Amino acid sequence: MKGKKGWSRRAFLKHSSLAALGGSVLLPKRGNGAPAEKSSVVLIRDDAMFSEAGAPREAVVLDMLDRAVTALMGEKDPLDCWRRLLRPTDTVGIKSNVWRYIPTTAQMEGAIRRRVLDAGVPPERVAVDDRGVLQNPVFRCATALINVRPMRSHHWSGVGSLIKNYIMFVPKPYEYHGDSCADLGTIWKLPPVKDKTRLNILVMFTPQFHGVGPHAFNPRYVWRYYGLIVGFDPVAVDSVGVRIIEAKRRDFFQDSRPLNPPAKHIYLADTRHHLGTADPARIQLTTLGYAEDLLL
């Protein structure tokens, strides 16, 4: 196995572990503390999601979220799922991402907020934020978090991931940029977020698979994937997402062109920080909806 700076795909496949997240939706555990099941992840796609103007359709986004959550939790009614995830007494922060080129989207934020309210949480105890979470009064008192962001290539961490989405919960995010953001998993153990995440949603409507330089955006490297990836384990969800990004890169460039820098923070969140599982063999993936060019 390579050292920390040379972490390889072979290494993360060989060395993996799993930790459960999600408050009231923790997986059953064995006597040694390890979960008895694989991490469940749902990938749903709908090629009718965009309007003629190119915006996500609100009704389609809500339907995708509902179908993904019910599949993940084994329920028929999405409201039953959200009432299991949240209590009316919770204070809920929806941690979004506002990067102007590929944001989470208002439609996605609105769908989540609607279901949080349907769970009985009062509107004054629900907030959507990204860069202002440390000052936001709802987030400062939050008992539950919903983590949602798009995946894209990233100058410091290989990809912008669900794991990385919590970097705004630290006062100096740049302190986590070293070694390809290898230790982003430690943020999840800090008081503002520890054990609060009820659901992770990776937005794959229009991911970006390549970029050069800080804050890089090029529409040439963006494509319509029409997807959402949902799960309780952020590492498992990110692992599925980065496999899709890597497959798109191979398809586009017609050669093996690894992410530079590598997205090793995802694999190290498993093997070093024990936040979840990055090993595909330990992930139970369910795919729903549009199947063309799945890239898995």
Secondary structure, 3 states (H helix, E strand, C coil): CCCHHHCCHHHHHHCCCCCCCCHHHCCCECCCCCECCCEEEEEEECCCCECCCCCECHHHHHHHHHHHHHHHHCCCCHHHHHHHHCCCCCCEEEECCCCCCCCCCHHHHHHHHHHHHHCCCCHHHEEEECCCCCCCHHHHCCCEEEEEEEEEEECCCEEECCCHHHHHHCCCHHHHCHHHHCCHHHHHHCCCCCCCEEEEEEEEEEEECCCCCCCCCCHHHECCCCEEEEECCHHHHHHHHHHHHHHHHHHHHCCCCCCCCCCHHHHHHHHCCCCCCCCHHHEEEEEEECCCCCCC
